[in-house]
Amino acid sequence: MAPKLARRGGIDEPFAWESREFLRKLCIGKEVTFRVDYTVPSIGREFGSVFLGDKNVALTVVSEGWAKVRDQGPQKAEASPYLAELLRLEEQAKTQNYGRWAKTPGAAEASIRDLPPSAIGDPSNFDARSLLSANKGKPMEALVEQVRDGSTVRVYLLPSFQFVQVFMAGIQSPSMGRRPTALETPTPTEVVSDETNGEVESSSSLTTAQRLAASTAVATEVLPDPFAKEAKHFTEIRVLNRDVRIVLEGVDKFSNLIGSVYYPDGDVAKDLALELVENGLAKFVEWSASMMEEDAKRRLKNAELQAKKDRLRIWTNYVPPPSNSKAIRDDKFTGKVVEVVSGDCVVVADDSAPYGSPLAERRINLSSIRAPKIGNPRRDEKPAPYAREAKEYLRSRLIGKEVYVTMEYARKVGMTDGPAPPPSSGMADSRIMDFGSVFLQSPLKSEVDDVVPTTTSSSHPEGVNVAEMVVARGFGTVIRHRDFEERSNFYDALLAAESRAMQGRRGIHSAKEPPVMHFTDLMMLPAKKTKDFLHFLQRPQRQTAIVDYVLSGHRFKLLVPKVPCSFAFSFSGVRCPGRDEPYADEAIAFMRRKILQRDVEVEIETVDRTGTYLGSLWESKTNMAAVLLEAGLAKLHPFFSTEKTVDGHLLVQAEENARKQRIKVWENYVEGKEPDNGSASESTTKKEVLKVAVTEVLGGGKFYVQIAGDQRVSSIQQQLSGLSLKDKPSVGFNPKKGDIVLAQFSADSSWNRAMETVIYSKLRPQDPSVSSAPGLAQLCSLAYIKVPGLEEDFGQEAAEYFSDCTLRSSKELMAMVEGRDTTGGKVKGQGTGTVLLVTLVDVEAETSINASMLQEGLARLERKKKFDTKETQSALDNLEEHQQKARQGRLNIWQYGDIESDEEEVPTTRKGGRR
């Protein structure tokens, strides 16, 4: 038997600690075999021999002098079969003064530990906060004496031998439950003494732990949680009775120590808490994890997420919450940044997509970060603090630069999370956004301060993560994703960058007031007002600007930061194809690649009647009008003068080069034939074009128009204003359906000739003075498209949108007559009669309302027919692109997918009759 270690409040027997340490270091962590030699039924104990390899452990301990052979006493109880050998080895150890038999003066007294009061069960014996302040973050040597559960250990802190309980920071293992205890105060216990080989002796008075247990005793047993025993066993086989290092992280309000436990595994120190979480035997706990460093905290969180995904142990029955994100696999490409939408969204020209295709430019939202919202002036939404700074930070570093993009996930987001469409669009409450990581290749050192280059893949060179650049500068925050939400593959680096920005108080983390910049948008002013700013913009002959938006191939929105103001600008004397004409979209894409959001120089010549400033524009000292002309995407105006325009001779030469090579708009050019520099195509010049004003919207794509400037309209209005119509209608006045009467218009209370449904009190018989003139309002319908009726889904939204574009707008409209529908015959009534099939064009924007309705998902194309003319087929092909955008975005009528039926509009074949 070995010397006894001290119980609570007691002292060690001489050489007890050295004896225990010899046996611990000899056996712990090693494989042994054992054999039961005999049993003592009275005390329910089995006695046996333990073998380490082929060596008997008892013989080894006795031979080294760390234990003595138990005296058999007069009872002559059963003894070990190795008793004789044990007695021989004991005598040998005594002779050689080994271990406890040492006779060195003071050796016995020196072997007794000076134990401080235990901190377990009585916190008053221990100043936990002083220990923490002296050792926080420092590794402390300790010896694990007991494992309470998977995440709680009781240890001796060495060399002070302070006995404390340590809760592992950031995790919690399943509870081991509670054993049933009696409610009455326990009496002093009887213990079996090893000295008497099984005889019973009485212990001392109750300990502090016994009194505490008695005060909180419960009669019922609390069973262990699932996997609690497995977690405890996992911890025991790794650290019980082993040397470990404890790093204290904090103290809770009950003076419990919170720390991390590291144990050696070969030459590597392993984090026990991390291993428990990785194996599904503990869960992440935020309240204690907050005491840890960010890197250690992230490792625990990521380990728990992976354990949940793998459904390990305590997560076996885990059901992940519904997620609105979906991973994107194997989608990587290189390209150039064309546009910076905001501090967390860019548009990249994909090198792998054909130029001019819808997929040539891809909108990339930066994964796992959120920058301040840029706002929307049209809805009076002002930019959030640092929103403009974040956008400008990326613009100055990314525009025109080569980047490598790794797409990571797509997410369905509510419209409040991003730019919302106008209310009239009827878009659904959510949309799909693609997220990825963008890497700037070969950046300048000044462009990427405080950001460490990241290796994107084994086959691709290093680059700097743009999202990390934004966060490190304090222009964005990292999104705290929920479990099972897809996130950036470089999420840890983003969190580290955010931590640096917060410590440095940069950007949005600063306590300073955010910078305020006010821009005057001249495009929002009436056209007459813009002329007042002409002299101001002409004062510097050439000034620096930023191309904020490409409105068409030759028309842009420019931003002048020094002024500061923004305005519409157009090349002087240069015109690109209109929106519905060939090469119009290619011209826009071309100029987006060349000058969008780039620093340029402009020289203003004049301003036109629409408020657009005309002049010349240079990017990197290159006249961009000449570049556009040489690409065959524009023509000079028929009355263009080289004397009035800067570099006029270069523009003429550029157009001549494109014409000779028959590029793009010159592909059908015939030498000697006068070129057509007008904006209308050859086919459209033969059609009837009317300048109109929409007077009423019926729905279903039908509406009434009047010819603008028609003298007959003003004449009838003068006659009606001279009539006395305040009296009630006469007794004999009984109008019938289809009759033309005078009706009071609800909008301005004016009287007009009408053929509509109104209440009787607002009707008057038609005066003979105005009855002879025919009706001047012409019924029209949008050509090539089908618009839902008012009773159909999205019919009301379509009518509202069309009204916003026509009735409620002061835009100048032109109606191009594509055909006439006379199937209505001579039927009278509102919405009947001959219908003009028209393409309604917004003159200022150079766009057709027909295309806008398709693009908003509020109409769909008519089907092609075998007998359609080439002109009709060409028009349908041009409009197909706009419908495809709405279909891909699932806008309005396309929100549930393809609404077209295979059987729709298929003409029924007439079978030949038999005679």
BELGITA-V385249 format. One record per backbone hydrogen bond with DSSP energy under -0.5 kcal/mol. CO is the residue of the C=O (numbers start at 1). NH is the residue of the N-H. E is the energy in kcal/mol with one decimal. If there is no record, write none. Layout:
<<CO:NH:E> <CO:NH:E>>
This chain:
<<1:68:-2.9> <4:13:-2.4> <7:10:-2.6> <13:16:-2.0> <15:19:-1.9> <16:20:-2.4> <17:21:-2.7> <18:22:-2.2> <19:23:-1.9> <20:24:-2.5> <21:25:-2.7> <22:26:-1.5> <23:27:-1.9> <24:28:-2.5> <27:30:-2.4> <33:51:-3.8> <35:37:-0.5> <35:49:-2.7> <38:47:-3.0> <39:41:-0.6> <40:43:-1.0> <40:44:-1.0> <40:45:-1.5> <45:40:-2.7> <47:37:-2.3> <47:38:-2.1> <49:35:-2.4> <50:57:-2.8> <51:33:-2.3> <51:53:-0.8> <52:54:-0.6> <52:55:-1.6> <55:52:-2.7> <55:57:-0.6> <56:60:-1.9> <57:61:-2.5> <58:62:-2.3> <59:63:-2.3> <60:64:-1.4> <61:66:-2.1> <61:67:-0.5> <62:65:-1.3> <65:100:-3.4> <72:77:-0.6> <73:76:-0.9> <80:83:-1.7> <82:86:-2.5> <83:87:-2.6> <84:88:-2.0> <85:89:-2.4> <86:90:-2.2> <87:91:-1.9> <88:92:-1.9> <89:93:-2.3> <90:94:-2.3> <91:95:-2.2> <92:96:-1.8> <93:98:-2.4> <94:97:-1.0> <98:101:-2.5> <99:102:-1.7> <104:107:-1.9> <106:110:-2.3> <107:111:-1.3> <109:112:-1.1> <111:113:-0.5> <113:115:-1.1> <119:121:-0.5> <122:125:-1.9> <123:126:-1.9> <126:128:-1.1> <127:131:-1.6> <128:132:-2.1> <129:133:-2.6> <130:134:-1.7> <131:135:-1.3> <132:136:-1.9> <135:138:-2.4> <138:248:-0.6> <140:246:-3.0> <141:158:-2.2> <142:244:-2.5> <143:156:-2.5> <144:241:-2.1> <146:148:-0.6> <146:154:-3.0> <149:152:-1.4> <151:168:-2.6> <152:148:-1.5> <152:149:-1.3> <153:166:-3.2> <154:145:-2.8> <154:146:-1.8> <155:157:-0.6> <155:164:-2.4> <156:143:-2.0> <156:158:-0.6> <157:161:-2.2> <157:162:-1.1> <160:116:-0.5> <161:163:-0.5> <162:157:-2.5> <162:164:-0.7> <163:119:-2.2> <164:155:-2.6> <165:257:-0.9> <166:153:-2.1> <167:259:-2.3> <168:171:-1.1> <170:285:-2.5> <172:283:-2.1> <175:225:-2.8> <178:222:-2.5> <189:203:-2.4> <191:193:-0.5> <191:201:-2.3> <193:198:-1.8> <194:197:-1.0> <199:193:-2.1> <201:191:-2.1> <207:211:-2.1> <208:212:-2.4> <209:213:-2.5> <210:214:-2.2> <211:215:-1.6> <212:216:-1.1> <214:217:-0.7> <218:181:-2.5> <221:223:-0.6> <222:178:-2.5> <225:228:-2.1> <227:231:-1.9> <228:232:-2.4> <229:233:-2.6> <230:234:-2.4> <231:235:-1.9> <232:236:-2.7> <233:237:-2.4> <235:238:-0.9> <235:239:-2.4> <235:240:-0.6> <236:240:-1.4> <239:242:-2.2> <242:144:-1.7> <243:264:-0.6> <244:142:-2.2> <245:262:-2.5> <246:140:-2.3> <246:248:-0.6> <247:260:-2.6> <248:137:-1.8> <250:258:-3.0> <252:255:-1.8> <256:252:-1.8> <257:167:-2.7> <258:249:-3.1> <258:250:-2.2> <259:169:-2.4> <260:247:-2.5> <260:262:-0.5> <261:272:-2.5> <262:245:-2.5> <263:270:-2.7> <265:268:-1.4> <268:265:-3.1> <268:270:-0.6> <270:263:-1.9> <270:272:-0.7> <271:275:-1.9> <272:276:-2.3> <273:277:-2.1> <274:278:-2.5> <275:279:-1.6> <276:281:-2.9> <276:282:-0.6> <277:280:-1.7> <280:314:-2.3> <283:172:-1.4> <285:289:-1.6> <286:290:-1.7> <288:291:-1.3> <289:292:-1.8> <293:297:-2.3> <294:298:-2.5> <295:299:-2.0> <296:300:-1.8> <297:301:-2.2> <298:302:-2.8> <299:303:-2.1> <300:304:-2.3> <301:305:-2.0> <302:306:-2.2> <303:307:-2.3> <304:308:-2.3> <305:309:-2.2> <306:310:-2.3> <307:311:-0.7> <307:312:-1.9> <308:311:-0.6> <312:315:-2.6> <313:316:-2.5> <315:318:-1.6> <318:320:-0.6> <324:412:-2.5> <326:410:-3.1> <327:329:-0.5> <330:332:-0.5> <331:407:-2.8> <333:405:-3.2> <334:351:-2.1> <335:403:-3.0> <336:349:-3.2> <337:400:-2.7> <339:341:-0.6> <339:347:-3.3> <342:345:-1.1> <344:366:-2.4> <345:341:-1.5> <345:342:-1.8> <346:364:-3.4> <347:338:-2.8> <347:339:-1.6> <348:350:-0.8> <348:362:-3.0> <349:336:-1.1> <350:353:-1.0> <354:357:-1.9> <357:360:-1.9> <360:350:-2.4> <362:348:-2.8> <362:364:-0.6> <363:365:-0.5> <364:346:-2.6> <364:366:-0.5> <365:436:-2.1> <366:369:-1.0> <368:479:-2.3> <370:477:-2.3> <373:384:-2.7> <376:379:-1.3> <376:381:-2.9> <377:380:-1.5> <380:382:-0.7> <381:376:-0.9> <384:387:-2.3> <386:390:-2.0> <387:391:-2.1> <388:392:-2.7> <389:393:-2.3> <390:394:-1.8> <391:395:-2.7> <392:396:-2.5> <393:397:-0.5> <394:397:-0.8> <394:398:-2.6> <395:399:-1.4> <398:337:-0.5> <398:401:-3.0> <401:337:-1.7> <402:441:-1.5> <403:335:-1.9> <404:439:-2.6> <405:333:-2.0> <405:407:-0.5> <406:437:-2.5> <408:328:-2.6> <409:435:-3.2> <410:326:-2.8> <411:413:-0.7> <411:433:-2.7> <413:431:-2.0> <414:417:-1.9> <415:418:-0.9> <422:425:-2.0> <423:426:-1.0> <429:415:-1.7> <431:413:-2.6> <433:411:-2.6> <434:365:-2.1> <435:408:-2.6> <435:409:-1.7> <436:367:-1.9> <437:406:-2.6> <438:466:-3.1> <439:404:-2.2> <439:441:-0.6> <440:464:-2.0> <444:447:-1.1> <444:448:-0.8> <445:448:-0.7> <448:451:-1.3> <454:456:-0.8> <454:463:-2.3> <457:460:-1.0> <460:457:-0.6> <461:456:-0.5> <463:454:-3.4> <463:465:-0.5> <464:440:-2.7> <465:469:-1.7> <466:470:-2.1> <467:471:-2.3> <468:472:-2.6> <469:473:-1.4> <470:475:-2.4> <471:474:-1.5> <474:508:-3.1> <475:372:-0.6> <477:370:-2.5> <479:481:-1.2> <482:485:-2.0> <488:491:-1.2> <490:494:-1.7> <491:495:-2.2> <492:496:-2.2> <493:497:-2.1> <494:498:-2.4> <495:499:-2.3> <496:500:-1.9> <497:501:-2.2> <498:502:-2.4> <499:503:-2.3> <500:504:-2.2> <501:506:-2.2> <502:505:-0.6> <506:509:-2.2> <507:510:-2.0> <517:519:-0.5> <519:521:-0.7> <520:522:-1.0> <520:566:-2.5> <521:524:-1.3> <522:525:-1.0> <526:529:-0.7> <526:530:-1.2> <527:531:-0.7> <528:531:-0.6> <529:532:-1.4> <530:533:-1.2> <531:534:-1.1> <533:537:-2.1> <534:538:-1.7> <535:539:-0.9> <539:541:-0.6> <543:602:-2.5> <545:600:-2.9> <546:548:-1.0> <546:559:-2.7> <547:597:-2.9> <549:551:-0.8> <549:557:-2.8> <554:571:-1.9> <555:551:-1.4> <555:552:-2.3> <556:558:-0.6> <556:569:-3.3> <557:548:-2.4> <557:549:-1.5> <558:567:-1.9> <559:546:-2.7> <559:561:-0.7> <560:563:-0.9> <560:564:-0.8> <560:565:-1.4> <564:520:-1.3> <565:560:-3.1> <566:522:-2.9> <567:558:-2.8> <568:613:-2.6> <569:556:-3.4> <570:615:-1.6> <571:574:-1.0> <573:637:-2.8> <575:635:-2.6> <578:581:-1.9> <581:584:-1.6> <583:587:-1.8> <584:588:-1.7> <585:589:-2.7> <586:590:-2.4> <587:591:-2.1> <588:592:-2.2> <589:593:-2.0> <590:594:-1.6> <591:595:-2.9> <591:596:-0.9> <592:596:-0.8> <595:598:-2.2> <598:547:-1.6> <600:545:-2.6> <601:618:-3.0> <602:543:-2.1> <603:616:-2.0> <606:614:-2.9> <608:611:-1.6> <612:608:-2.7> <613:570:-2.6> <614:605:-3.4> <614:606:-1.4> <615:572:-2.2> <616:603:-2.2> <617:624:-2.1> <617:625:-0.5> <618:601:-2.6> <619:622:-1.0> <622:619:-2.2> <622:624:-0.6> <623:627:-1.4> <624:628:-2.2> <625:629:-2.3> <626:630:-2.5> <627:631:-1.4> <628:633:-1.8> <629:632:-1.6> <632:665:-2.4> <633:577:-0.5> <635:575:-2.8> <637:640:-2.1> <641:645:-0.8> <642:648:-0.5> <645:648:-1.4> <647:650:-0.5> <647:651:-1.5> <648:652:-2.1> <649:653:-2.0> <650:654:-2.3> <651:655:-2.3> <652:656:-2.2> <653:657:-2.1> <654:658:-1.9> <655:659:-2.3> <656:660:-2.3> <657:661:-1.6> <658:662:-0.6> <658:663:-1.9> <659:662:-0.7> <663:666:-2.5> <664:667:-2.2> <666:669:-1.7> <670:673:-2.0> <675:677:-0.8> <679:578:-0.7> <681:685:-1.3> <683:686:-0.6> <684:687:-1.2> <688:817:-2.8> <690:692:-0.7> <690:815:-3.6> <691:708:-2.8> <692:813:-0.7> <693:706:-2.2> <696:698:-0.5> <696:704:-2.7> <699:702:-1.5> <700:787:-0.5> <701:782:-1.5> <702:698:-2.0> <702:699:-1.2> <703:780:-3.4> <704:695:-2.5> <704:696:-1.3> <705:778:-3.0> <706:693:-2.1> <707:710:-1.6> <710:713:-0.8> <710:714:-1.2> <711:715:-2.0> <712:716:-2.2> <713:717:-2.2> <714:718:-1.8> <715:719:-1.9> <716:720:-2.5> <717:721:-1.9> <718:722:-0.9> <719:722:-0.5> <720:723:-1.3> <723:725:-0.8> <730:733:-1.5> <732:734:-0.9> <736:739:-2.1> <739:741:-0.6> <741:754:-3.5> <742:764:-2.5> <743:745:-0.6> <743:752:-2.2> <745:749:-1.8> <750:745:-3.7> <752:743:-2.8> <754:741:-2.1> <756:758:-0.7> <759:762:-1.5> <760:763:-1.8> <762:744:-1.8> <764:742:-2.8> <767:770:-1.8> <767:771:-0.8> <768:772:-0.6> <776:778:-0.6> <778:705:-2.2> <779:836:-2.2> <780:703:-2.2> <781:838:-2.5> <782:785:-0.7> <784:862:-2.3> <786:860:-2.1> <788:700:-1.1> <789:792:-1.4> <792:795:-2.1> <794:798:-1.9> <795:799:-2.2> <796:800:-2.4> <797:801:-2.5> <798:802:-2.4> <799:803:-2.3> <800:804:-2.3> <801:805:-1.7> <802:806:-1.1> <803:808:-2.8> <806:809:-1.2> <811:813:-0.5> <812:843:-2.4> <813:692:-1.6> <814:816:-0.6> <814:841:-3.2> <815:690:-2.8> <815:817:-0.7> <816:818:-0.6> <816:839:-2.2> <819:837:-2.9> <820:822:-0.6> <821:835:-2.5> <822:825:-1.6> <824:827:-1.4> <829:832:-1.5> <835:821:-3.1> <835:837:-0.5> <836:781:-2.7> <836:838:-0.7> <837:818:-3.2> <837:819:-1.3> <838:783:-2.9> <838:840:-0.6> <839:816:-2.5> <839:841:-0.6> <840:849:-3.5> <840:850:-0.6> <841:814:-2.2> <841:843:-0.8> <842:846:-1.6> <842:847:-1.1> <846:579:-1.4> <847:842:-3.5> <848:852:-1.8> <849:853:-2.5> <850:854:-1.7> <851:855:-2.6> <852:856:-1.8> <853:858:-2.5> <853:859:-0.5> <854:857:-1.6> <857:893:-2.2> <858:788:-0.5> <860:786:-3.3> <865:868:-1.6> <869:873:-2.5> <870:874:-2.5> <871:875:-2.1> <872:876:-2.4> <873:877:-2.2> <874:878:-2.2> <875:879:-1.9> <876:880:-1.5> <877:881:-0.7> <879:882:-0.5> <879:883:-1.8> <880:884:-2.3> <881:885:-1.5> <882:886:-1.5> <883:887:-2.4> <884:888:-2.7> <885:889:-2.0> <886:891:-2.3> <887:890:-0.8> <891:894:-2.7> <892:895:-2.2> <894:897:-2.1> <901:904:-1.1> <903:906:-1.2> <905:907:-0.7> <909:911:-0.7>>
